[in-house]
Amino acid sequence: MTTTTPIAAPATGGPATTPMPSPPDRLGFAVKVLGRPGLKANDSRRWQSGPHLRVSLGYLDAIFDLLAESGIRMYRISSDIAPYVTHPDLPQFHHQLEESSEELAALGVRAQALGLRLSMHPSQYVVLNSPDERIAAAAVRDFAFHADFLDALGLGPEATVVTHVGGVYGDREAARARWVERYLALPDHVRRRLVLENDEISWGVPDTLAIHAATGVPLVFDILHHRTLNPGGLDPIDACRACLATWPAGQVPKIHYSSQRQDDRQVTRRHRATGERTATMVAPKPGQHHDWIDPEDFLAFLHATDGLRFDAMLEAKQKDLAVLRLREAITVAGLAGRIW
C-alpha cells in the first residue's frame, strides 16, 4: 500500500488568514448524492422502457436544488445523463439533445445563476489512444456527445470533459503519439472542452505534461494518482503547480483531490473446483479512494498552495457528505476565505 507524501505547511506563521481573490475556490463532488435519499443522477432504465434525457434533466434540476441549499458550487454530471445516446445499434436514442433543447437551455441558465461549475468524466472504457480503431472511433463519438451536451447548456469554457490517456499497449511512445494525433484531429468544440488527467497506473504527471507540450490540452492534477504513480519523486506541490499553469488565461483550473483508503476491504473469492465462496480481508489497493477526505492533509495542501487558484473536485465515496465535512474542517481552521 502506498503512503501519503506529506505536504508541509509554511515554516513561518500560523494558518493563512488572507482571503483568496474573489470568488473563492469551489469544492465539488461527483454524480451520486448521498445526503438526500431518493435523488437520482440519471434515467437508468433499460432501453426497452424508453429512458430519455428529459427525465434525467428533471433529476439534475432536483440536484441543483440540493446544491443551492447546501452552498456547493461544483458538481460532476453523470456521463449516462442521456441513455444510449451514442449506442450504434439504438438510433432511436441519438437525437435526445435536439429533443430536449429547451429544457437544456433553461437548466443551463439556472446553473449559471447559481454559479455552478459543472463537468463530466467519461468512463475508463472511453479510450482515445486504443490501437483498435473501432474503440478509438467510439471514444470520439462519446467525447463529441459530452461537448455537445455542455454546449447545449450554454456553459462557459470551465465546464470541461475529463479523460485519461488510456493504455500503454506495449509501446509507450506509440501510445502517446496516437493520443496526440487523435486529439489534434478532434472537432474544435470538443478540444475546447477536453482536459487530461494523470492516472495511477500508466501515465503520470510528467507524461501528461509532455502531451500538453505537444497539444496544448489543459491538465487536471489528481493528487492521489500522483502519490500512487510518481517514479520520479516529483513533489506534489510542484506537480500541481505545473498542471495549473497549463490552463488558458482567465480560466480557473480544476484538480481532483482524494485520500487513500486505509481500512482493509472484504473480498469474496470462488473456489474453481468446489464452487465454494470464501470471504477474506485484504489490504486496500493503492490509489483506492477513502470514504472521506483527510482534513489535516487537505489543510496542509491549502497552506502549501497559498496564492494558487483552483477548484477541487473531491473524489470521496461519501460524495456530498464528504464536501460538507471537509468544509466544516476548513472553517474551523480559519481558512473559510479559501473556499466558497
Buried (B, 14 or more C-beta within 10 A) or exposed (E): EBEBBEBEBEEEEEEBEEEBEEEBBBBBBBBBBEBEEEBBBBBBEEEEEEBBBBBBBBBBBBBBEBBBEBEBBBBBBBBBBBBBBBBEEEEEBBEBBEBBEEBBEBBBEBBBEBEBBBBBBBEEEBBBBBBEEEBBBBBBBBBBBBBBBBBBBBBEEBBBBBBBBBBBBEEBEEBBBBBBEBBEEBEEEBBBBBBBBBBBEBBBBBBBBEBBEBBEBBBBBBBBBBBBBBEEEBBBBEBBBBBBEBBEEEEBBBBBBBBBBEEEEEEEEEEEEEEEEEEEEEEBBBBBBBBBBBBEBBBBBBBBBBEBBBBBBBBBBBBBBBBBBBBEBBEEBEBBBBBB
